[in-house]
Amino acid sequence: MARRLSSRKQDNGAGHNSGGMTDRDGLNRYTDRIMVQMAERDAVNDGIKQIYEEAKEAGFVPKILRKIVAEMRMDAEARVSQYNLLDEYRQALGLYVDTPLGAAAMAAAEEQPRRRRGRPRNVVNIDAVREEFDDDLPPAV
């Protein structure tokens, strides 16, 4: 069966090259705008690079400064979520043990007796009770 040419969708071929003519002027406008934006981006990137070099000369570590800037650009909620996750991972890996607070936490964890399985027992330190209510209790045997 032969197709009829009149049933095909008619278009001017603008914006693509599917057998029709390409809109040369439109294409030039888009590429020119892209080139201008890229030149502006390159200028901004050069300025940022120069600022990082100045910071390095002033004694700051550019790698850390980049991380700080990236954190400052983040949404506050995303930043807090990232901090919490980093802390959780660091704690799980034992990276806080070298800090005074981490060493104290590890010492406290080692001092605490391990919980036994099952129902907790009510253990009363009778000496502490006797000291608190010294007059009310009979003498120890």
C-alpha positions in Angstrom: 0.0 0.0 0.0 1.2 3.4 -0.9 1.1 6.2 1.6 -0.3 9.5 0.6 2.1 12.4 1.0 -0.7 14.7 2.1 -1.3 12.6 5.2 2.1 13.3 6.6 2.5 15.9 9.3 3.8 19.1 7.8 6.4 21.1 9.7 9.0 23.6 8.8 11.9 21.5 10.2 12.9 24.2 12.7 15.1 23.0 15.5 16.0 19.6 14.1 17.4 17.9 11.0 14.9 15.2 10.3 15.2 15.6 6.5 14.0 19.2 6.5 15.9 22.4 6.6 17.5 23.5 9.9 16.8 26.9 11.2 20.3 28.3 11.0 19.6 31.6 12.6 17.9 30.0 15.6 20.7 27.5 16.0 23.2 30.4 15.9 21.3 32.3 18.6 21.3 29.3 20.9 24.9 28.5 20.5 25.9 32.1 20.9 23.9 32.4 24.1 25.5 29.2 25.4 29.0 30.4 24.5 28.4 33.7 26.4 27.2 31.8 29.5 30.2 29.5 29.3 32.6 32.5 29.1 30.9 34.1 32.1 31.1 30.8 34.0 34.8 30.5 33.2 35.4 34.1 34.5 33.5 33.3 37.7 35.5 30.0 38.1 38.7 31.9 37.7 37.7 34.4 40.3 36.8 31.6 42.8 40.1 29.9 42.1 41.9 33.2 42.8 40.1 33.5 46.1 41.1 30.0 47.2 44.7 30.8 46.3 44.5 34.0 48.4 43.1 32.0 51.3 45.9 29.4 50.9 48.5 32.2 51.1 46.7 33.5 54.3 47.2 30.0 55.9 43.9 28.4 55.2 43.6 24.9 53.8 41.7 25.2 50.5 40.3 21.6 50.6 38.7 22.2 54.0 37.5 25.7 52.9 35.8 24.0 49.9 34.0 21.6 52.2 32.9 24.5 54.5 31.6 26.4 51.5 29.7 23.3 50.3 28.2 22.8 53.7 27.1 26.5 53.9 25.4 26.2 50.5 23.4 23.2 51.7 19.8 23.4 52.9 19.9 23.6 56.8 17.8 20.4 57.1 20.1 18.4 54.7 23.1 19.7 56.5 21.9 18.6 60.0 20.9 15.2 58.5 24.4 14.8 57.1 26.1 15.8 60.4 24.0 13.3 62.3 24.8 10.5 59.8 28.5 11.4 59.9 28.5 11.3 63.7 26.7 8.0 63.7 29.2 6.4 61.3 32.2 7.9 63.2 30.8 6.6 66.5 30.3 3.1 65.0 33.8 3.1 63.7 35.3 4.2 67.1 36.6 7.5 65.7 35.7 9.4 68.9 37.7 7.2 71.2 40.8 9.5 70.8 38.9 12.5 72.2 38.6 13.1 75.9 34.8 12.8 75.7 35.1 9.6 73.7 37.6 8.1 76.1 35.3 8.9 79.0 32.3 7.4 77.2 34.3 4.2 76.5 35.4 4.0 80.2 31.8 4.4 81.4 30.7 1.7 79.0 33.3 -0.7 80.3 32.3 0.0 83.9 28.7 -0.7 83.4 27.8 -4.4 84.0 26.3 -6.0 81.0 22.5 -6.4 81.2 21.4 -9.9 81.6 18.7 -11.3 79.3 15.2 -11.7 80.6 13.3 -9.8 83.2 15.5 -7.3 85.1 16.0 -8.1 88.8 15.4 -5.6 91.5 18.7 -5.5 93.4 18.8 -3.3 96.4 22.0 -2.1 98.0 21.0 -2.7 101.6 24.0 -0.7 103.0 22.9 2.4 101.1 19.4 2.0 102.5 20.7 1.6 106.0 22.7 4.8 105.7 19.7 6.7 104.5 17.3 5.4 107.1 19.8 4.7 109.8 17.3 5.4 112.7 14.4 3.4 111.2 16.0 0.1 110.6 17.2 -2.5 113.1 20.9 -3.0 113.5 22.7 -5.2 111.0 23.6 -8.7 112.1 
